[in-house]
Amino acid sequence: MTKVILPEGNVTETEAGTVEEIIFRLGFNPYEVLATADGCLLLGDEFCSDDVELRLTSIVHGG
């Protein structure tokens, strides 16, 4: 299971998959969070295996 640190600080685990799949699976909008692992920004199509600790950070954007 992939460990995910949510924007509010809670920790959860989910099945491995792409960053985009994990974001959707956890109920987040991919335009409202950034995903990082080991301090590096991840793109939506990058695969997160079971040994990755993924951190989701809320972002604010305007239009």
C-alpha positions, -999 to 999 in steps of 0.1 A, spaced: 0 0 0 11 35 -8 13 59 22 -3 92 15 -1 123 37 -32 144 31 -33 182 30 -48 184 65 -20 162 79 -39 129 82 -22 98 69 -39 71 49 -29 42 27 -41 33 -8 -33 9 -36 -3 18 -59 -11 37 -91 -4 68 -110 -5 101 -91 -37 111 -109 -54 78 -100 -45 81 -64 -57 118 -62 -90 108 -78 -93 77 -56 -89 98 -24 -116 123 -36 -94 152 -45 -94 175 -75 -60 173 -93 -62 210 -99 -64 217 -62 -35 196 -49 2 191 -57 18 157 -51 54 153 -39 76 125 -29 110 129 -12 107 167 -18 102 163 -56 71 174 -75 54 145 -92 34 147 -124 0 130 -128 12 102 -150 40 91 -127 36 57 -110 37 55 -72 47 21 -60 40 6 -26 73 20 -11 65 56 -19 54 81 7 32 106 -12 24 140 2 -6 160 -11 -5 198 -6 -35 221 -12 -29 249 -36 -49 281 -42 -54 294 -77 -75 322 -92 -88 330 -125 
